[in-house]
């Protein structure tokens, strides 16, 4: 598959944490578009577990060096405003379940009214069960468990 010539897409999210499903979406989108920006959305209402700069660094570290057409950035505000500022014509969104579609459709309709199209990529079945919320809950449960050698 050859990318659309001159295309720039934005893949937004809080990425708290950046999961294998997120990475897979980037891997698939980067061959569809000349360039893709993984946009770490700064949304204090979501109460992230780490500061934006730290999360962005983790996302950058998850990208292979060979993925030269992938950039990571942070932004506070509407994703469409970022897209228009950077000249991106497409927002890439992942769909894990059919239940995601209703919310994503509303966002896509709003983004289209603001001049930016949305492309949805379905999660691979083996990755669909892991959400950032589930990953945070697992990480929290693991850190709350006593060490096997705690009594020593």
N, C-alpha and C positions, 0 to 999 in steps of 0.2 A: 504494500500500500504506500503510495506516495502522498506526502502531506500537501494540503492546499497551499499553493505558492503564495508566499508573503503573509500567511495567516498567523495571527497571534490569538491565543486562547488563554483564559484565566480559570484556574481551578481553585475556588475559594473554600475555606473552612477554618474552624478553630484549631483542628488538628491537635487535640488534647486528649490522648497522644496521637501521633501519626502512626496509623496501623498498617499492616501488610495490605489491607484492602485499599487504603489511600495510595500506597506505593504502586500497586497494580494498576489503579486508574491512571496515575501519571505515566506509567510505562506504556499503556495503551494509547493515551491521548497524545503523547509526544511523537508518535508516528503518524498521527492524523493531521497535525498542525506543524508549521515551520518552527514556532516557538510556543512554549507554554510557561505561564507564570503560576506557581503554586502560591496562592495568596493567603497568608495567615491573617484571618480576620480578627481584629482586636475588638472584643465585645465584653466589657466588664460585667454585663448582666449574666453571662454564663459562668462567672467565677472560675476562671481557669486555674489549674494547679501549678502553673509556672508562668513567668512573665513572657511577653510576646517574643522578645529577643532570644530567650532561652529555647522556646518552642521552635522558632525559626531556625536556630542553629541545629537542633535535632532533625528537623526536616531536611536541611541542607546535607547533613551527615548521612542521611538515608539514601541520597541520590548518588548513583555511580558517577565517577568522574567522566565517563564516556557520554553521559547525557548532557552534552554541551548546549542543547536547545531548551534546557529547563532552568528556570530562575526561581528563586524564592524571595518573596517580599512580604511586608506587613502593611496593614491599612486599617484605619479607623474610619468608618463611614460606609456609605452604600457601595456595594461591589460595582454597580453600573457606573458610578461616578469614577471609580478607579479605572474601569475598562475604557471609558471615554477619554480619560486623561492620558492613558497609555496607548490608545489606538487599537485596543482589542475588540474584536467583533463577535466573539463567542465566549460564553461561560460554560464550562464543563461541570456537570454535576453527576454524582453517582446515585444509583437507586439500589438499595439493598433488598427492599421488599415492596410488594404492591402498596402497602400502607404508606410508603414514602411518597408515592406518586401524587396524591392530592395536594400535599404541601408544596412539593416541587413544581407542580403545574401552576399554582398560584404565583410563585416566585418567577417562573418563566414568563408568565403573562405580563407581570409588572415590568420585568427586565426588557421584554420586547417593546412595550410602550415607551420605554426610555431609550430604545435604539440598540439593544444588545440581544442577540439570539442566545438560546440555551441548547446545549447538546447533552442528552442523558446517556450515560453508559451504565448498563446493568453490572452489578457486582458478580464476580465469578461465584458459583454456588459454594465452593469450599471456603470462601472468604466472607460471605454475606452475614454469617452469624456474629462476627466480631465488630461491634460498634466501639467508638471511642468511650462511650458511657460504660459499656461492659468491660473494656480494657482498664479504665480507671477503677472500677469496682474491684476487679481482680487484683490490681496492683495494691489497692488499699487493704484488701483482705490479706494479701501476702505479707504486707508490712506489719499488720496487726498480730500475725501469728508469732507465738514465742519461738525463739531459736531452739533447734533440737538440743543444743548444748547449754541451754539457759540455766539449768540447775547445777552445772559444774562450776 
